[in-house]
Amino acid sequence: GNNFSMTLVGSIVLNNPTGMTTGQSGIILISQDNSGSRTVGFASHWDFPSSTAPTLSTGANSLDVITYFVRNSTSIVTNSLIGIGTL
């Protein structure tokens, strides 16, 4: 699949994925559980604008979206939509 959804129940790091295909694109919905305060880090293949990973929302039940496009085997071009609502 190209679209994913996750609910954070602890802080995580999105590691560099395996099996990527150049040109693959999609979205990742990231929501906080009803406690909130979870953080997300990004491994080296995730390339954000200005080389700066976003700080995602930490409020209880908050929702953020990461859009991505696989440029090559070591570069995932990404952008983020922060604080788009709550579940």
C-alpha positions in Angstrom: 0.0 0.0 0.0 0.9 3.6 -0.4 -1.3 5.2 2.2 -0.9 4.4 5.9 -2.4 5.4 9.2 -1.0 5.1 12.7 -2.0 6.0 16.2 0.9 6.9 18.4 0.9 5.2 21.8 4.5 6.1 22.4 7.2 8.2 20.8 8.7 6.6 17.6 11.2 7.1 14.8 10.0 6.5 11.2 12.9 4.4 10.0 14.1 4.2 6.4 11.6 1.9 4.6 12.6 -1.1 2.6 11.2 -2.1 -0.7 10.6 1.4 -2.0 9.8 1.9 -5.7 11.0 5.1 -7.4 7.8 7.2 -8.1 5.8 5.7 -5.3 3.8 8.3 -3.4 1.2 8.5 -0.7 0.2 9.8 2.6 0.8 8.8 6.2 -1.9 9.8 8.7 -0.4 10.2 12.2 -2.7 10.6 15.2 -2.1 10.9 18.9 -3.8 8.6 21.3 -6.1 10.2 23.9 -3.0 10.9 26.1 -1.1 12.8 23.5 2.5 14.1 24.1 4.0 11.5 21.7 6.8 12.6 19.4 8.0 11.3 15.9 11.5 11.4 14.6 12.6 10.6 11.0 15.5 8.5 9.8 17.9 9.8 7.1 16.0 9.0 3.9 13.1 11.4 4.8 13.8 14.7 3.1 11.8 17.7 4.3 11.7 21.3 3.0 14.8 23.2 4.2 16.1 19.9 5.6 14.0 20.4 8.7 11.7 17.6 10.0 8.4 19.0 11.3 7.4 19.0 14.9 4.1 17.1 14.8 1.1 18.0 17.0 1.2 16.5 20.5 -2.3 17.3 21.7 -4.6 14.4 22.7 -6.3 12.9 19.6 -4.6 15.4 17.2 -4.1 14.5 13.6 -1.2 15.3 11.2 -0.4 14.1 7.7 2.9 13.4 6.0 2.8 13.3 2.2 5.7 11.6 0.4 7.2 10.8 -3.0 10.0 8.3 -3.4 12.7 10.0 -5.5 15.2 7.1 -5.3 16.3 4.4 -2.9 17.8 6.9 -0.5 15.5 9.9 -0.8 11.8 10.3 0.1 10.7 13.8 -0.6 8.1 14.8 2.0 5.9 17.5 3.3 3.6 17.8 6.3 0.2 19.1 7.1 0.3 19.8 10.8 -2.7 20.2 13.1 -5.4 19.4 10.7 -7.9 18.4 13.3 -8.7 15.8 15.9 -10.1 12.3 15.7 
